[in-house]
């Protein structure tokens, strides 16, 4: 599944910054840009679109709206907004974006947001694994760990709990077999 149609203008000469702070706007999880495009990527692993700013809960801020207002002022650049989230949160984030569209009828900005589930990210890295292993990629030795992280993030909370339980049972059984001479340590 293609999230964005990429062309040479989008990819050529991209500068990439992590945790990029724009004073008065916010901290972008990942920001990639060149002369023709801004790519704003937000990781929404445990959060929705809105968050609480400062110590006072009354100061609720709208992160997407601030980002949009800031980047739309940059003339001549295409803006691409990507939200990465657990698959079980996709419909929730889509509903939040629809609510933002209703509140801000003059803007068509929120239609430019792409919501990507971790399953799609996992599938991408898993299919491209050999490219990362063969390339002079800074994190090539960690590619299996990176893929496993995205696999786990693609699971629903229930699936993750079930998997953890089964793994813990298997570890206990292994420990029990290794310590069969010590009955006081038997777990099962």
N, C-alpha and C positions, 0 to 999 in steps of 0.2 A: 504494500500500500504506500503510495507516494503522499507525503504530507505537503511538500512544496515542490513546485517546478523550479529546478535549479538550472541556471545557465552560467556561461563563463563570467558574465558581469557580476553575478552574485558571489561567485567563489574567488575571483581574482583579487589577490592582495588583501584578503581579510585579516584584520587585526582582531585578536580574541582576548577578552579580559574577563576574569572570574571575580565575582563579588565586587562588581564595579559600582562605586557610590557616585550618585549625582546629587549634589547638595539641593535640598528642598524637594527632591523627587523620590529618592529611595535608593536601595541597594539592589542592583540587578544580579541575579544569580550568575548569568552568563551573558556577555554582550559581545557580539561580533559585528564588525562594520568595515566598510570601505567607502569609496566616493559615491557609490550608487545604492547602497543598502544598509539598513540597520536591522540586525537580528537580535531580538530580545528573548532570552530563554529563562523561564521561571520554573523551578522545581516545586511542585505542590504535593510533596509526599504526605504530609500530615496537616495540610492547611487548605483553606478555601481561598477565594480571591481576596477577600477582605481580611485585614488584620488590625490589631489594636496598636495605635501609635502612642508612645509615651506611657506614663504611669496611670493616666486618667482614661478610664474606659469610655468616657464621653467623646474622646478625641479619635473616634473611629475614622480610619482613612481608607480611601478607595485606591488601591494600588494600581489597578489596570487603568483607571481614568487618568491618574497622574502620569503614568508612563505614556499613555496615548497623547495627552496634551503636550508633553515635552517633545516627543519624537515627531509629531505631526507638524511642528513648527519648522522642522528641518526641510527646506525646499530641495527638490531634486533627488531625494532618496526614497526608495521603497522601504516600507517598514513591515517587518515580519515578526509577529509575536507568537511564541510557542510556549504552551503550558504542558509540562510533563507531569503525569500523575498516575497513581494506582488505577488500574482498569475499573475497579469498583467505584471510583470517584468521577469518572468521565461524565456520566449523566448529571451528577450534582453540579459540576463545574459548568456544563452547558446551560443548566437552568440558571445559575448565577449570572452567566453572561447575558442570557435573555432578559433577566431582570434589569441588568445595566442598560441594555438597549432600550427598554421601555422607559426608564428614568431619563434617558438622554436621547430624546427623539431626533435631535438635530444631527447626531453623529451616526455614521455607519461604521465607526471604528472597530467595534467589537466583532464584526464579521471577519476582520483580518486576523483574529486569534485562531490558532490551530491548537487543538487539544490532542495530545499524544499519550497513549497509555504505555506503561512500562513494558507490557507484553510486546508491543511493536519495537521498542528500543532493544529488548532482549533478543527478539528474532533477528533484528538487523545485525547486532554484534555477533550473535551466534553464527549467522550465515557468512559473515565477513571475517571470522576468526583467523583463518589461515593468512589473510592479508596482513593482519596486525602482527601475527607471529613472525612472518617473513620480513616485514618492513623494519626500518630503523625507527621504531615507535618507542617513545620514552617509557611507556608503561607495558611493553610487550610481555615482560615476565609476569605481569599481573592480569593478563587478559582473561584467564580462566576465573579468577576471583571477581573481576569486573562483570563478566557474563553471569556468574552465580548471583551476584548482588541484584542485577536486573531481573533474573529469573525469580528470585525470592520476592522482590518488590512487585512483580507481576501477579503474584498470588493474592487471593482475597485474604482477609484477616482469618477467616475460618480455615481456609486451606493451609495457611501458614501455621496456625495453632495445631492442626492435625499433623502436619509434617514434623513440627517440633516434638509433639508427643511421641510419634512413632520413632523418631531418632533417639529420644531419651530412653524409650523402652529398649531399643536395640543396644544402646550403650550400657544400660543396666544389665541386660542379659549377657553381654560380652564380659563385663566386670564380674558378674556372678560365675561365669564359666572359668575365668582366670583365677578366681578365689574360691574354688570348690572345696579346698581344704580348710577354709575359714568360714564355718557356717554362720557365725555371728555377723558376717558382712553380706550375707545373701539378701538381695533385694526382691527377687522373684522366685 
